[in-house]
Amino acid sequence: MDSALIHFPPMGVYETLFKFQDATGKYMGTEGTHPWAQGFPLTTPVPGGPDLPTSISFTHAHLKYPQATGGIELLEAIRDYYNHFYSSKITTDNVAIFAGGRPGIYATLAFLKPEYRVLIEETEYTPYWDALELLGRDYTIIQSNPENRFRPTLEDYRAHAGHTFVVKSNPCNPTGVTWRGEQLKSMVEFCQEDGRAGLFDEAYEFFQTGEIESAMRYVGDIDQTNVFVVSAATKGLQAPGLRVGWVVASKSNIELFRNFSSIAMGGVARPSQICAAGLISLDRVDHARTGIQNFYGSQRERYGAALESLGFELFTGDGGFYHWGRLPGGLTADEFNERLFKHEAAILPGTLCDIFRRGANSPMANFVRFSFGPLNAGSFEGDVEILRAALA
Ligand SMILES: Cc1ncc(COP(=O)(O)O)c(C=O)c1O
C-alpha cells in the first residue's frame, strides 16, 4: 500500500551506520567496534572530570505531566549557568526546554518567518540540510571548502542583504573551526542588525581550546534580539541519552516555543530534566567544563599528530571532537570505509557534510570526519594501527 506520508530518508550519518551493519553484522558503537563515524561522547567519567550519575530518584509527583515551559529546577540551572559563566542577564523566561538540541533547532527553523533567508556554511552539521529541505526553507550557502580552508569570515556573510537568518554550529561540526573573541562578538552583533537574526548551535561549547566561549557573552539584552543560542546535555554534559536540550532567546520567542510545547510536545520527561539540572548545576559544571576541555583537547592533539603522520591533510580547528581532513593518495572516503569495515571501524564520509549535497562530485569526496568523541584514552594505539592498515 502506498504510504499516506511524504517520503524522506534518515539523516546522512545513518547511511554509514546501515552500510556498517550490512558489512559487519554489528551495530556501530557496540562492544568491539570503532565508531569513528559517530558523534556521541563518552558516557563514563573522563580522566580529571566529574562523576556521572547512574541513578536518579523521583517521586509520584514527577510522573505527572511536565510543564510545557520546562521544569523550574532545570530552567533555573540553565539561567544560572549562562549568567555565571558569560555575565548574561537572562531569566527563566528566556529558556525553552526540548528533547535534545535537534528538536530546538528544527522548531526554530519551522517557525522562522518566510521572508528570512537562511545563511549556512557549505560544510556543516548533516541534519541542517535535511531540516532545511523538509521545511522548504530558502537558503544561501556561504563558501566553506578547501579554498578558504573551511574558514569563512563575517564579510562572506555580509555579502548577503535582506532578511537573513544565520545557522551556525560553533564549534563547527565537522570542521572544529570555532569563532571566538572579537570574531564571535562581531557575528553576534551582525545577527542583531535590522532584518538579521541567527542561531548559534553550541552543542560543543565545552570542547574548545583556551577560554570557553559562547555567543551568550556578547548578546547583551537578548530580549531586544532575534538571537537563538542552542545547547544540550548531549555532548559536554556527556548525557545524549537523557534527551535534554534548550534554546535561549528573547522572552517573546521563547513564549512561542512554549506554546508549541503545549500543542505538539507536551514538555520533556521530568526525570531527564531533574538529572540534567544536576549535571549543569554551578557546584558541578565548572569541573565538567575543565575535565572535558582538557581530556578532549589532549585527544585532539594526539589523534591530529597521528593522522598527519599517516598522510592526512588536516583542516581541523581548535574545537569539537572531530578531525576533519583529506585522505592521502586520492582515496575517497567511501573507499576508505570499505577498508575500515573489515576492522569493524568507520569514519563519516565528508560528502555527508556538504550542504550542496554533490555526492561523489563533491570537493569533500576525499574528506573524512574522524570522531574521537566516543574513544577512551586506552584505544589510541589500536586505533592508529587500524588506520595504518586501512591506508596500506
Ligand atoms: C552541531 C550539533 N548540534 C546539535 C547536536 C545535538 O544533538 P542532540 O539532538 O542529540 O542533542 C549535535 C549532535 O550531534 C551536533 O553535532
The ligand as a Gaussian input file, in Angstrom:
#p B3LYP/6-31G(d) Opt

LIG

0 1
 C       26.324000      20.529000      15.789000
 C       25.377000      19.726000      16.590000
 N       24.290000      20.312000      17.070000
 C       23.406000      19.677000      17.824000
 C       23.574000      18.355000      18.131000
 C       22.544000      17.866000      19.049000
 O       22.239000      16.663000      19.204000
 P       21.015000      16.116000      20.061000
 O       19.770000      16.394000      19.271000
 O       21.365000      14.675000      20.113000
 O       21.007000      16.805000      21.386000
 C       24.676000      17.656000      17.616000
 C       24.865000      16.213000      17.837000
 O       25.450000      15.509000      17.053000
 C       25.601000      18.369000      16.844000
 O       26.687000      17.778000      16.341000

